[in-house]
Amino acid sequence: MEDNNTMTYTQAVEELEQLVQRMQDPQCSIDNLTDYTKRAKELLGICRTKLTAADQQLQQILATLHPQG
């Protein structure tokens, strides 16, 4: 498991996809389901943070290309 501070968006999405597969397995225990859900919430937070940061950077770049005023 990657450190949340160094994990890329792509890595977080890949881990989320793996978790979904594990959660859909009929053999998945309730204990594992709880752990997987907690980790999925962390990963979604990482994705949200990365997407928000990327959006802000893009807005700044676009603002310099098309100054308003």
KEBA-890501 format. One line per field, with one value per atom (N, C-alpha, C, O): residue number from 1; atom name; z, y, x. Coordinates in nm, 2 decimals. Atoms other than C-alpha are relative to their C-alpha. Layout:
BEGIN
k	NUM,...
a	CA,...
c3	Z,...
c2	Y,...
c1	X,...
END
This chain:
BEGIN
k	1,1,1,1,2,2,2,2,3,3,3,3,4,4,4,4,5,5,5,5,6,6,6,6,7,7,7,7,8,8,8,8,9,9,9,9,10,10,10,10,11,11,11,11,12,12,12,12,13,13,13,13,14,14,14,14,15,15,15,15,16,16,16,16,17,17,17,17,18,18,18,18,19,19,19,19,20,20,20,20,21,21,21,21,22,22,22,22,23,23,23,23,24,24,24,24,25,25,25,25,26,26,26,26,27,27,27,27,28,28,28,28,29,29,29,29,30,30,30,30,31,31,31,31,32,32,32,32,33,33,33,33,34,34,34,34,35,35,35,35,36,36,36,36,37,37,37,37,38,38,38,38,39,39,39,39,40,40,40,40,41,41,41,41,42,42,42,42,43,43,43,43,44,44,44,44,45,45,45,45,46,46,46,46,47,47,47,47,48,48,48,48,49,49,49,49,50,50,50,50,51,51,51,51,52,52,52,52,53,53,53,53,54,54,54,54,55,55,55,55,56,56,56,56,57,57,57,57,58,58,58,58,59,59,59,59,60,60,60,60,61,61,61,61,62,62,62,62,63,63,63,63,64,64,64,64,65,65,65,65,66,66,66,66,67,67,67,67,68,68,68,68,69,69,69,69
a	N,CA,C,O,N,CA,C,O,N,CA,C,O,N,CA,C,O,N,CA,C,O,N,CA,C,O,N,CA,C,O,N,CA,C,O,N,CA,C,O,N,CA,C,O,N,CA,C,O,N,CA,C,O,N,CA,C,O,N,CA,C,O,N,CA,C,O,N,CA,C,O,N,CA,C,O,N,CA,C,O,N,CA,C,O,N,CA,C,O,N,CA,C,O,N,CA,C,O,N,CA,C,O,N,CA,C,O,N,CA,C,O,N,CA,C,O,N,CA,C,O,N,CA,C,O,N,CA,C,O,N,CA,C,O,N,CA,C,O,N,CA,C,O,N,CA,C,O,N,CA,C,O,N,CA,C,O,N,CA,C,O,N,CA,C,O,N,CA,C,O,N,CA,C,O,N,CA,C,O,N,CA,C,O,N,CA,C,O,N,CA,C,O,N,CA,C,O,N,CA,C,O,N,CA,C,O,N,CA,C,O,N,CA,C,O,N,CA,C,O,N,CA,C,O,N,CA,C,O,N,CA,C,O,N,CA,C,O,N,CA,C,O,N,CA,C,O,N,CA,C,O,N,CA,C,O,N,CA,C,O,N,CA,C,O,N,CA,C,O,N,CA,C,O,N,CA,C,O,N,CA,C,O,N,CA,C,O,N,CA,C,O,N,CA,C,O,N,CA,C,O,N,CA,C,O,N,CA,C,O
c3	0.00,0.00,0.00,0.08,0.02,-0.11,0.11,0.15,-0.09,0.12,-0.06,-0.18,0.06,0.07,-0.05,-0.14,0.04,0.03,-0.13,-0.21,0.13,-0.26,-0.11,-0.22,0.10,-0.43,-0.11,-0.08,0.11,-0.77,-0.02,0.04,0.03,-0.89,-0.07,-0.03,0.07,-1.13,0.10,0.09,-0.10,-0.84,0.09,0.12,-0.08,-0.63,-0.07,-0.01,0.08,-0.91,-0.02,-0.01,0.02,-0.97,0.12,0.12,-0.12,-0.61,0.03,0.08,-0.01,-0.60,-0.08,-0.04,0.09,-0.89,0.06,0.05,-0.07,-0.71,0.12,0.14,-0.11,-0.40,-0.04,0.02,0.04,-0.59,-0.04,-0.01,0.04,-0.74,0.12,0.13,-0.13,-0.39,0.07,0.12,-0.07,-0.25,-0.07,0.00,0.08,-0.53,0.01,-0.03,-0.02,-0.45,0.10,0.21,-0.09,-0.29,0.13,0.23,-0.12,-0.05,0.09,0.19,-0.08,0.08,0.14,0.15,-0.14,0.46,0.04,-0.02,-0.05,0.65,0.05,0.04,-0.06,0.83,-0.11,-0.10,0.11,0.50,-0.07,-0.11,0.06,0.36,0.07,0.01,-0.08,0.64,-0.03,-0.05,0.02,0.59,-0.15,-0.17,0.14,0.21,-0.02,-0.09,0.01,0.25,0.06,0.01,-0.06,0.49,-0.10,-0.11,0.09,0.24,-0.13,-0.18,0.12,-0.05,0.03,-0.06,-0.04,0.14,0.00,-0.05,0.01,0.18,-0.14,-0.17,0.14,-0.18,-0.08,-0.16,0.06,-0.29,0.04,-0.03,-0.05,-0.07,-0.07,-0.11,0.07,-0.24,-0.14,-0.19,0.13,-0.58,-0.01,-0.09,0.00,-0.49,0.02,-0.04,-0.02,-0.36,-0.12,-0.16,0.12,-0.67,-0.11,-0.18,0.10,-0.90,0.03,-0.06,-0.04,-0.71,-0.03,-0.08,0.02,-0.72,-0.15,-0.20,0.14,-1.09,-0.06,-0.15,0.05,-1.16,0.03,-0.05,-0.03,-0.97,-0.08,-0.13,0.08,-1.16,-0.14,-0.20,0.13,-1.49,-0.01,-0.11,0.00,-1.40,0.00,-0.07,0.00,-1.32,-0.13,-0.18,0.13,-1.65,-0.10,-0.18,0.10,-1.85,0.03,-0.07,-0.04,-1.66,-0.06,-0.10,0.06,-1.79,-0.15,-0.21,0.14,-2.14,-0.05,-0.16,0.03,-2.14,0.11,0.18,-0.11,-1.90,-0.02,-0.13,0.01,-1.82,0.04,0.14,-0.04,-1.81,-0.11,-0.09
c2	-0.12,0.00,0.12,0.14,-0.13,0.34,0.10,0.10,-0.11,0.63,0.10,0.14,-0.10,0.87,0.12,0.18,-0.13,1.17,-0.02,0.08,0.02,1.01,-0.07,-0.09,0.07,0.82,0.09,0.20,-0.08,0.94,-0.03,-0.12,0.02,0.98,-0.14,-0.22,0.13,0.68,-0.12,-0.22,0.11,0.46,-0.01,-0.13,0.01,0.55,-0.06,-0.14,0.05,0.47,-0.15,-0.23,0.14,0.14,-0.08,-0.19,0.07,0.04,-0.01,-0.11,0.00,0.14,-0.11,-0.18,0.11,-0.09,-0.14,-0.23,0.13,-0.38,-0.02,-0.13,0.01,-0.31,-0.04,-0.12,0.03,-0.32,-0.14,-0.21,0.15,-0.66,-0.08,-0.18,0.08,-0.79,0.01,-0.10,-0.02,-0.65,-0.08,-0.12,0.08,-0.82,-0.15,-0.22,0.15,-1.16,-0.05,0.00,0.06,-1.38,-0.05,-0.06,0.05,-1.51,0.12,0.09,-0.11,-1.16,0.00,0.00,0.00,-1.16,0.14,0.24,-0.13,-0.88,0.08,0.20,-0.07,-0.80,0.07,0.18,-0.06,-0.75,0.11,0.21,-0.10,-0.56,0.14,0.24,-0.12,-0.31,0.07,0.19,-0.05,-0.27,0.06,0.17,-0.05,-0.23,0.13,0.22,-0.12,0.03,0.12,0.23,-0.10,0.23,0.05,0.17,-0.04,0.22,0.07,0.16,-0.07,0.31,0.14,0.23,-0.14,0.62,0.08,0.19,-0.07,0.72,0.03,0.14,-0.01,0.66,0.10,0.18,-0.10,0.86,0.14,0.24,-0.13,1.15,0.04,0.16,-0.03,1.13,0.04,0.14,-0.04,1.14,0.14,0.22,-0.13,1.43,0.11,0.22,-0.10,1.62,0.03,0.14,-0.01,1.55,0.07,0.16,-0.06,1.65,0.15,0.23,-0.14,1.97,0.08,0.19,-0.06,2.06,0.02,0.13,-0.01,1.99,0.11,0.18,-0.10,2.20,0.14,0.23,-0.13,2.49,0.05,0.16,-0.03,2.47,0.03,0.13,-0.02,2.45,0.14,0.21,-0.13,2.75,0.12,0.22,-0.10,2.95,0.02,0.13,0.00,2.85,0.07,0.16,-0.06,2.94,0.15,0.23,-0.14,3.27,0.09,0.20,-0.07,3.37,0.00,0.10,0.00,3.28,0.09,0.15,-0.09,3.47,0.09,0.07,-0.10,3.76,0.07,0.11,-0.07,3.91,0.15,0.18,-0.14,4.29,0.08,0.21
c1	0.08,0.00,0.09,0.18,-0.08,0.14,-0.04,-0.15,0.02,0.18,-0.10,-0.08,0.10,-0.12,0.06,0.00,-0.06,0.11,0.07,0.09,-0.08,0.31,-0.08,-0.03,0.08,0.03,-0.05,-0.10,0.06,-0.07,-0.15,-0.20,0.14,-0.42,-0.02,-0.11,0.01,-0.37,0.02,-0.06,-0.02,-0.24,-0.12,-0.16,0.12,-0.54,-0.12,-0.19,0.10,-0.78,0.02,-0.08,-0.03,-0.61,-0.03,-0.08,0.02,-0.62,-0.15,-0.20,0.14,-0.99,-0.06,-0.15,0.05,-1.06,0.03,-0.06,-0.04,-0.88,-0.10,-0.14,0.09,-1.09,-0.14,-0.20,0.13,-1.41,-0.01,-0.11,0.00,-1.32,0.00,-0.08,0.00,-1.24,-0.13,-0.18,0.12,-1.56,-0.11,-0.21,0.11,-1.77,0.02,-0.07,-0.03,-1.61,-0.10,-0.11,0.10,-1.88,0.07,0.01,-0.07,-1.61,0.05,0.12,-0.04,-1.54,-0.07,-0.19,0.06,-1.59,-0.04,0.01,0.05,-1.77,0.12,0.13,-0.12,-1.44,0.08,0.12,-0.08,-1.26,-0.08,-0.02,0.09,-1.56,0.02,0.02,-0.01,-1.53,0.14,0.14,-0.14,-1.15,0.01,0.06,0.00,-1.20,-0.07,-0.03,0.08,-1.47,0.08,0.08,-0.08,-1.24,0.11,0.13,-0.11,-0.96,-0.05,0.01,0.07,-1.19,-0.03,-0.01,0.03,-1.30,0.13,0.13,-0.13,-0.93,0.04,0.09,-0.04,-0.86,-0.08,-0.03,0.09,-1.16,0.04,0.03,-0.05,-1.03,0.12,0.14,-0.13,-0.69,-0.04,0.01,0.04,-0.86,-0.07,-0.04,0.07,-1.08,0.10,0.10,-0.11,-0.77,0.08,0.11,-0.08,-0.57,-0.08,-0.03,0.08,-0.86,-0.02,-0.02,0.02,-0.93,0.13,0.13,-0.12,-0.56,0.03,0.07,-0.02,-0.54,-0.09,-0.05,0.09,-0.85,0.05,0.04,-0.05,-0.71,0.12,0.13,-0.12,-0.38,-0.04,0.01,0.04,-0.56,-0.07,-0.06,0.07,-0.78,0.10,0.09,-0.11,-0.46,0.06,0.09,-0.07,-0.30,-0.09,-0.05,0.09,-0.61,-0.02,-0.04,0.01,-0.64,0.11,0.09,-0.11,-0.30,-0.01,0.05,0.02,-0.39,-0.11,-0.10,0.11,-0.71,-0.04,-0.13,0.03,-0.69,-0.13,-0.16,0.13,-1.02,0.02,0.09,-0.01,-1.06,0.03,0.04
END
